[in-house]
Amino acid sequence: MPDFIDKIKEKAEAVSAAIDNELTVLEGAGGDDPLAEHDESEAAYGDD
């Protein structure tokens, strides 16, 4: 039984690490936020 619990803990730690990694990547990702409010002056600079 302790082996089973250890395996579950290892898997949970792996999932937690993967989630942390994805969140770190997403925090650093640039790009346009489609939900952000943009004023018209910003749109004028997009097509030079």
PDB file of N, CA, C and O in Angstrom, chain B, residues numbered from 101:
ATOM      1  N   MET B 101       0.811  -1.206   0.000  1.00  0.00           N
ATOM      2  CA  MET B 101       0.000   0.000   0.000  1.00  0.00           C
ATOM      3  C   MET B 101       0.855   1.271   0.000  1.00  0.00           C
ATOM      4  O   MET B 101       0.504   2.216  -0.707  1.00  0.00           O
ATOM      5  N   PRO B 102       1.941   1.343   0.744  1.00  0.00           N
ATOM      6  CA  PRO B 102       2.761   2.564   0.712  1.00  0.00           C
ATOM      7  C   PRO B 102       3.332   2.845  -0.683  1.00  0.00           C
ATOM      8  O   PRO B 102       3.521   4.005  -1.049  1.00  0.00           O
ATOM      9  N   ASP B 103       3.607   1.788  -1.465  1.00  0.00           N
ATOM     10  CA  ASP B 103       4.097   2.000  -2.831  1.00  0.00           C
ATOM     11  C   ASP B 103       3.046   2.716  -3.679  1.00  0.00           C
ATOM     12  O   ASP B 103       3.356   3.603  -4.475  1.00  0.00           O
ATOM     13  N   PHE B 104       1.808   2.306  -3.487  1.00  0.00           N
ATOM     14  CA  PHE B 104       0.715   2.927  -4.225  1.00  0.00           C
ATOM     15  C   PHE B 104       0.610   4.416  -3.881  1.00  0.00           C
ATOM     16  O   PHE B 104       0.446   5.252  -4.770  1.00  0.00           O
ATOM     17  N   ILE B 105       0.704   4.736  -2.618  1.00  0.00           N
ATOM     18  CA  ILE B 105       0.619   6.123  -2.161  1.00  0.00           C
ATOM     19  C   ILE B 105       1.801   6.929  -2.692  1.00  0.00           C
ATOM     20  O   ILE B 105       1.638   8.075  -3.111  1.00  0.00           O
ATOM     21  N   ASP B 106       2.987   6.332  -2.674  1.00  0.00           N
ATOM     22  CA  ASP B 106       4.172   7.012  -3.206  1.00  0.00           C
ATOM     23  C   ASP B 106       4.029   7.291  -4.694  1.00  0.00           C
ATOM     24  O   ASP B 106       4.426   8.356  -5.167  1.00  0.00           O
ATOM     25  N   LYS B 107       3.463   6.340  -5.439  1.00  0.00           N
ATOM     26  CA  LYS B 107       3.261   6.536  -6.880  1.00  0.00           C
ATOM     27  C   LYS B 107       2.272   7.668  -7.131  1.00  0.00           C
ATOM     28  O   LYS B 107       2.469   8.486  -8.029  1.00  0.00           O
ATOM     29  N   ILE B 108       1.215   7.711  -6.339  1.00  0.00           N
ATOM     30  CA  ILE B 108       0.223   8.784  -6.479  1.00  0.00           C
ATOM     31  C   ILE B 108       0.866  10.139  -6.178  1.00  0.00           C
ATOM     32  O   ILE B 108       0.625  11.113  -6.892  1.00  0.00           O
ATOM     33  N   LYS B 109       1.675  10.204  -5.132  1.00  0.00           N
ATOM     34  CA  LYS B 109       2.356  11.456  -4.785  1.00  0.00           C
ATOM     35  C   LYS B 109       3.301  11.886  -5.895  1.00  0.00           C
ATOM     36  O   LYS B 109       3.369  13.070  -6.225  1.00  0.00           O
ATOM     37  N   GLU B 110       4.034  10.935  -6.479  1.00  0.00           N
ATOM     38  CA  GLU B 110       4.949  11.261  -7.578  1.00  0.00           C
ATOM     39  C   GLU B 110       4.186  11.809  -8.780  1.00  0.00           C
ATOM     40  O   GLU B 110       4.607  12.788  -9.397  1.00  0.00           O
ATOM     41  N   LYS B 111       3.073  11.180  -9.104  1.00  0.00           N
ATOM     42  CA  LYS B 111       2.263  11.643 -10.234  1.00  0.00           C
ATOM     43  C   LYS B 111       1.680  13.031  -9.956  1.00  0.00           C
ATOM     44  O   LYS B 111       1.633  13.879 -10.847  1.00  0.00           O
ATOM     45  N   ALA B 112       1.240  13.254  -8.729  1.00  0.00           N
ATOM     46  CA  ALA B 112       0.681  14.563  -8.366  1.00  0.00           C
ATOM     47  C   ALA B 112       1.752  15.641  -8.457  1.00  0.00           C
ATOM     48  O   ALA B 112       1.475  16.751  -8.910  1.00  0.00           O
ATOM     49  N   GLU B 113       2.969  15.328  -8.032  1.00  0.00           N
ATOM     50  CA  GLU B 113       4.066  16.292  -8.135  1.00  0.00           C
ATOM     51  C   GLU B 113       4.403  16.574  -9.595  1.00  0.00           C
ATOM     52  O   GLU B 113       4.708  17.712  -9.950  1.00  0.00           O
ATOM     53  N   ALA B 114       4.351  15.551 -10.442  1.00  0.00           N
ATOM     54  CA  ALA B 114       4.628  15.737 -11.864  1.00  0.00           C
ATOM     55  C   ALA B 114       3.560  16.622 -12.517  1.00  0.00           C
ATOM     56  O   ALA B 114       3.873  17.495 -13.327  1.00  0.00           O
ATOM     57  N   VAL B 115       2.312  16.387 -12.157  1.00  0.00           N
ATOM     58  CA  VAL B 115       1.221  17.205 -12.700  1.00  0.00           C
ATOM     59  C   VAL B 115       1.357  18.642 -12.219  1.00  0.00           C
ATOM     60  O   VAL B 115       1.175  19.579 -12.996  1.00  0.00           O
ATOM     61  N   SER B 116       1.673  18.818 -10.959  1.00  0.00           N
ATOM     62  CA  SER B 116       1.849  20.158 -10.403  1.00  0.00           C
ATOM     63  C   SER B 116       2.988  20.897 -11.108  1.00  0.00           C
ATOM     64  O   SER B 116       2.864  22.080 -11.426  1.00  0.00           O
ATOM     65  N   ALA B 117       4.093  20.194 -11.350  1.00  0.00           N
ATOM     66  CA  ALA B 117       5.225  20.811 -12.043  1.00  0.00           C
ATOM     67  C   ALA B 117       4.853  21.181 -13.474  1.00  0.00           C
ATOM     68  O   ALA B 117       5.252  22.238 -13.963  1.00  0.00           O
ATOM     69  N   ALA B 118       4.098  20.329 -14.146  1.00  0.00           N
ATOM     70  CA  ALA B 118       3.677  20.620 -15.520  1.00  0.00           C
ATOM     71  C   ALA B 118       2.753  21.833 -15.559  1.00  0.00           C
ATOM     72  O   ALA B 118       2.868  22.674 -16.451  1.00  0.00           O
ATOM     73  N   ILE B 119       1.853  21.925 -14.608  1.00  0.00           N
ATOM     74  CA  ILE B 119       0.946  23.075 -14.543  1.00  0.00           C
ATOM     75  C   ILE B 119       1.733  24.348 -14.265  1.00  0.00           C
ATOM     76  O   ILE B 119       1.500  25.373 -14.904  1.00  0.00           O
ATOM     77  N   ASP B 120       2.658  24.292 -13.322  1.00  0.00           N
ATOM     78  CA  ASP B 120       3.500  25.458 -13.024  1.00  0.00           C
ATOM     79  C   ASP B 120       4.277  25.900 -14.256  1.00  0.00           C
ATOM     80  O   ASP B 120       4.408  27.095 -14.519  1.00  0.00           O
ATOM     81  N   ASN B 121       4.790  24.931 -15.009  1.00  0.00           N
ATOM     82  CA  ASN B 121       5.539  25.247 -16.221  1.00  0.00           C
ATOM     83  C   ASN B 121       4.647  25.927 -17.251  1.00  0.00           C
ATOM     84  O   ASN B 121       5.054  26.921 -17.852  1.00  0.00           O
ATOM     85  N   GLU B 122       3.460  25.419 -17.461  1.00  0.00           N
ATOM     86  CA  GLU B 122       2.543  26.017 -18.431  1.00  0.00           C
ATOM     87  C   GLU B 122       2.140  27.420 -18.014  1.00  0.00           C
ATOM     88  O   GLU B 122       2.062  28.314 -18.857  1.00  0.00           O
ATOM     89  N   LEU B 123       1.883  27.629 -16.734  1.00  0.00           N
ATOM     90  CA  LEU B 123       1.512  28.959 -16.266  1.00  0.00           C
ATOM     91  C   LEU B 123       2.660  29.940 -16.444  1.00  0.00           C
ATOM     92  O   LEU B 123       2.439  31.104 -16.776  1.00  0.00           O
ATOM     93  N   THR B 124       3.882  29.477 -16.226  1.00  0.00           N
ATOM     94  CA  THR B 124       5.047  30.335 -16.423  1.00  0.00           C
ATOM     95  C   THR B 124       5.166  30.726 -17.886  1.00  0.00           C
ATOM     96  O   THR B 124       5.457  31.880 -18.199  1.00  0.00           O
ATOM     97  N   VAL B 125       4.946  29.777 -18.780  1.00  0.00           N
ATOM     98  CA  VAL B 125       5.015  30.060 -20.216  1.00  0.00           C
ATOM     99  C   VAL B 125       3.920  31.042 -20.605  1.00  0.00           C
ATOM    100  O   VAL B 125       4.168  31.976 -21.368  1.00  0.00           O
ATOM    101  N   LEU B 126       2.719  30.843 -20.090  1.00  0.00           N
ATOM    102  CA  LEU B 126       1.610  31.729 -20.437  1.00  0.00           C
ATOM    103  C   LEU B 126       1.813  33.136 -19.901  1.00  0.00           C
ATOM    104  O   LEU B 126       1.422  34.106 -20.550  1.00  0.00           O
ATOM    105  N   GLU B 127       2.419  33.260 -18.727  1.00  0.00           N
ATOM    106  CA  GLU B 127       2.666  34.589 -18.169  1.00  0.00           C
ATOM    107  C   GLU B 127       3.639  35.373 -19.030  1.00  0.00           C
ATOM    108  O   GLU B 127       3.546  36.597 -19.124  1.00  0.00           O
ATOM    109  N   GLY B 128       4.571  34.672 -19.656  1.00  0.00           N
ATOM    110  CA  GLY B 128       5.578  35.344 -20.473  1.00  0.00           C
ATOM    111  C   GLY B 128       5.153  35.551 -21.913  1.00  0.00           C
ATOM    112  O   GLY B 128       5.846  36.226 -22.673  1.00  0.00           O
ATOM    113  N   ALA B 129       4.029  34.983 -22.295  1.00  0.00           N
ATOM    114  CA  ALA B 129       3.584  35.079 -23.682  1.00  0.00           C
ATOM    115  C   ALA B 129       3.064  36.477 -23.979  1.00  0.00           C
ATOM    116  O   ALA B 129       2.285  37.045 -23.214  1.00  0.00           O
ATOM    117  N   GLY B 130       3.506  37.008 -25.085  1.00  0.00           N
ATOM    118  CA  GLY B 130       3.014  38.318 -25.507  1.00  0.00           C
ATOM    119  C   GLY B 130       1.767  38.148 -26.345  1.00  0.00           C
ATOM    120  O   GLY B 130       1.115  37.104 -26.316  1.00  0.00           O
ATOM    121  N   GLY B 131       1.457  39.153 -27.067  1.00  0.00           N
ATOM    122  CA  GLY B 131       0.312  39.051 -27.959  1.00  0.00           C
ATOM    123  C   GLY B 131      -0.775  40.026 -27.580  1.00  0.00           C
ATOM    124  O   GLY B 131      -0.675  40.757 -26.594  1.00  0.00           O
ATOM    125  N   ASP B 132      -1.801  40.016 -28.379  1.00  0.00           N
ATOM    126  CA  ASP B 132      -2.915  40.931 -28.188  1.00  0.00           C
ATOM    127  C   ASP B 132      -3.975  40.265 -27.336  1.00  0.00           C
ATOM    128  O   ASP B 132      -4.352  39.120 -27.585  1.00  0.00           O
ATOM    129  N   ASP B 133      -4.452  40.973 -26.341  1.00  0.00           N
ATOM    130  CA  ASP B 133      -5.519  40.475 -25.493  1.00  0.00           C
ATOM    131  C   ASP B 133      -6.851  40.838 -26.130  1.00  0.00           C
ATOM    132  O   ASP B 133      -7.203  42.017 -26.170  1.00  0.00           O
ATOM    133  N   PRO B 134      -7.597  39.868 -26.626  1.00  0.00           N
ATOM    134  CA  PRO B 134      -8.855  40.175 -27.314  1.00  0.00           C
ATOM    135  C   PRO B 134      -9.910  40.778 -26.391  1.00  0.00           C
ATOM    136  O   PRO B 134     -10.863  41.400 -26.860  1.00  0.00           O
ATOM    137  N   LEU B 135      -9.743  40.599 -25.087  1.00  0.00           N
ATOM    138  CA  LEU B 135     -10.725  41.141 -24.149  1.00  0.00           C
ATOM    139  C   LEU B 135     -10.338  42.519 -23.624  1.00  0.00           C
ATOM    140  O   LEU B 135     -11.123  43.167 -22.932  1.00  0.00           O
ATOM    141  N   ALA B 136      -9.135  42.964 -23.952  1.00  0.00           N
ATOM    142  CA  ALA B 136      -8.683  44.269 -23.470  1.00  0.00           C
ATOM    143  C   ALA B 136      -9.369  45.371 -24.274  1.00  0.00           C
ATOM    144  O   ALA B 136      -9.680  45.213 -25.454  1.00  0.00           O
ATOM    145  N   GLU B 137      -9.590  46.484 -23.595  1.00  0.00           N
ATOM    146  CA  GLU B 137     -10.189  47.623 -24.277  1.00  0.00           C
ATOM    147  C   GLU B 137      -9.089  48.414 -24.980  1.00  0.00           C
ATOM    148  O   GLU B 137      -8.078  48.763 -24.371  1.00  0.00           O
ATOM    149  N   HIS B 138      -9.293  48.693 -26.260  1.00  0.00           N
ATOM    150  CA  HIS B 138      -8.335  49.462 -27.042  1.00  0.00           C
ATOM    151  C   HIS B 138      -9.003  50.751 -27.507  1.00  0.00           C
ATOM    152  O   HIS B 138     -10.168  50.762 -27.903  1.00  0.00           O
ATOM    153  N   ASP B 139      -8.248  51.816 -27.449  1.00  0.00           N
ATOM    154  CA  ASP B 139      -8.817  53.039 -27.996  1.00  0.00           C
ATOM    155  C   ASP B 139      -8.444  53.132 -29.477  1.00  0.00           C
ATOM    156  O   ASP B 139      -7.588  52.387 -29.955  1.00  0.00           O
ATOM    157  N   GLU B 140      -9.084  54.038 -30.191  1.00  0.00           N
ATOM    158  CA  GLU B 140      -8.906  54.120 -31.638  1.00  0.00           C
ATOM    159  C   GLU B 140      -7.511  54.594 -32.039  1.00  0.00           C
ATOM    160  O   GLU B 140      -7.053  54.269 -33.134  1.00  0.00           O
ATOM    161  N   SER B 141      -6.828  55.347 -31.190  1.00  0.00           N
ATOM    162  CA  SER B 141      -5.494  55.835 -31.537  1.00  0.00           C
ATOM    163  C   SER B 141      -4.490  54.688 -31.626  1.00  0.00           C
ATOM    164  O   SER B 141      -3.541  54.765 -32.407  1.00  0.00           O
ATOM    165  N   GLU B 142      -4.679  53.633 -30.846  1.00  0.00           N
ATOM    166  CA  GLU B 142      -3.795  52.474 -30.925  1.00  0.00           C
ATOM    167  C   GLU B 142      -3.987  51.746 -32.240  1.00  0.00           C
ATOM    168  O   GLU B 142      -3.020  51.234 -32.805  1.00  0.00           O
ATOM    169  N   ALA B 143      -5.203  51.688 -32.738  1.00  0.00           N
ATOM    170  CA  ALA B 143      -5.485  50.985 -33.987  1.00  0.00           C
ATOM    171  C   ALA B 143      -4.848  51.699 -35.171  1.00  0.00           C
ATOM    172  O   ALA B 143      -4.515  51.056 -36.166  1.00  0.00           O
ATOM    173  N   ALA B 144      -4.674  52.988 -35.087  1.00  0.00           N
ATOM    174  CA  ALA B 144      -4.105  53.749 -36.192  1.00  0.00           C
ATOM    175  C   ALA B 144      -2.637  53.413 -36.428  1.00  0.00           C
ATOM    176  O   ALA B 144      -2.129  53.580 -37.536  1.00  0.00           O
ATOM    177  N   TYR B 145      -1.962  52.943 -35.396  1.00  0.00           N
ATOM    178  CA  TYR B 145      -0.538  52.625 -35.538  1.00  0.00           C
ATOM    179  C   TYR B 145      -0.292  51.228 -36.083  1.00  0.00           C
ATOM    180  O   TYR B 145       0.849  50.897 -36.405  1.00  0.00           O
ATOM    181  N   GLY B 146      -1.310  50.407 -36.195  1.00  0.00           N
ATOM    182  CA  GLY B 146      -1.122  49.019 -36.584  1.00  0.00           C
ATOM    183  C   GLY B 146      -0.815  48.797 -38.052  1.00  0.00           C
ATOM    184  O   GLY B 146      -0.154  47.811 -38.380  1.00  0.00           O
ATOM    185  N   ASP B 147      -1.261  49.662 -38.954  1.00  0.00           N
ATOM    186  CA  ASP B 147      -1.106  49.432 -40.390  1.00  0.00           C
ATOM    187  C   ASP B 147      -0.202  50.469 -41.029  1.00  0.00           C
ATOM    188  O   ASP B 147      -0.672  51.317 -41.788  1.00  0.00           O
ATOM    189  N   ASP B 148       1.084  50.415 -40.735  1.00  0.00           N
ATOM    190  CA  ASP B 148       2.025  51.370 -41.332  1.00  0.00           C
ATOM    191  C   ASP B 148       2.631  50.820 -42.587  1.00  0.00           C
ATOM    192  O   ASP B 148       3.446  51.487 -43.224  1.00  0.00           O
TER     193      ASP B 148
END
